[in-house]
Amino acid sequence: MPKILIIDDNPEILGLNASHLSKEGFTVTTADTGTKAIALLKQDPYDCIILDIMLPDTDGYAVCAAARRLTGAPIIFLSCLDSPDDKVKGLMIGGDDYMTKPYSLKELSARVHVHLRREKPKAIYTSGAVSIDKDNRIIHTPEKYILLSQKEYELFMLLFENTGKVYAKEEIYNNLWQSAKTDISTVAVHILKLRRKLGFAAPYIGTIKTCESGGYYLASHQDKPGDS
């Protein structure tokens, strides 16, 4: 079932929307602050987001901008702010639709259905028990979801698609980093971050190993002698 995240600080509106969409067959999660919403988005992927603008800790525009760095899911603004400028700002910052309060619950669910039909199919790479959402940089394992940053994802895919192949630190740097603002030490930093994020998933994706030469590779089974 499609997963919907509803963000609103009004408990009555939150409850009505959640109840209605649940009856429509959606799996609904709610958040009453922007902070909670972003934390939820970092933990799990959602198929659609319904977002109020007036929140107690921030505004919906900031939440939308942060969400766009985590997901490509449709975002529907649902707000009492009804000026053309408010609507344009919401759409320009990354929203896909804008509804004003008061509104019809039937129209809300209809718009959710429409956006889910329009959403382009996600690019999914599957290998054994692991599937990778390439659009949103999310690794799915039987235990949990793992959300990667852009560079973490690029590094992971380089190693994952070439399991067992050793890459020198310089080779990784030249492949993934072109910016003069970084130096080769960023490779080791990103390897450390990946190991922390992927440690529990070793039975499904393998383990990132360091060679005596200083290179890295993804080991799917037994370690090579002298590697760590």
Secondary structure, 3 states (H helix, E strand, C coil): CCEEEEECCCHHHHHHHHHHHHHCCCEEEEECCHHHHHHHHHHCCCCEEEECCECCCCEHHHHHHHHHCCCCCCEEEEECCCCHHHHHHHHHCCCCEEEECCCCHHHHHHHHHHHHHHCCCCCEEEECCEEEECCCCEEECCCCEEECCHHHHHHHHHHHCCCCCCECHHHHHHHHCCCCCCCCHHHHHHHHHHHHHHHHHHHHHCEEEECCCCCEEEECCCCCCCCC
